[in-house]
Amino acid sequence: MSRTSRLVVPLRAVLAAVLVALLATQVVVLPAVFARMAEQTPELAGLRWPLLALTVVVLACVEVVVVCSWRLLTMVHEDRIFSTQALGWVDTILGSVAVAWLLVALAGVLVVAAAGPTGVAALLLVVVLVGAAVGLLMVVMRALLVQATTLRTDLDGVI
């Protein structure tokens, strides 16, 4: 059994735990957090529902990334990762990251417009920067997958 095959089960367990945690956060934690925010920060009370909706959608984008990662992990385990089918999953990840990035940037603009530069706005700026880095990293990883897929196809043609 290869090292990659031994990692599949623990990685799937982590992905499943992340998915469950994200769902619980969307359903239980976020409504309570935004209700408390509205009570403690009256200037942001009007943003309670729009920020809650944006946050739920951003977490849904993360859930899409988790599901796509699970699928890509399955393709690695089955030695089918170097295929055009894998590119579709990577493209879906890229799309999800882009949507989440735009929504977090929008949330930052809403917070700054409502309350000025606050700690929440600073945190959102950090999330936007991290999201940009993740998105750019995924673009590079996609380019590497395209290159590896081409090389694998060429090698299969020679053999």
Salt bridges, closest charged atoms under 4 A:
GLU78 OE1 - ARG80 NH2 2.70
ASP79 OD2 - ARG152 NH2 3.07
ASP91 OD1 - ARG142 NE 2.44
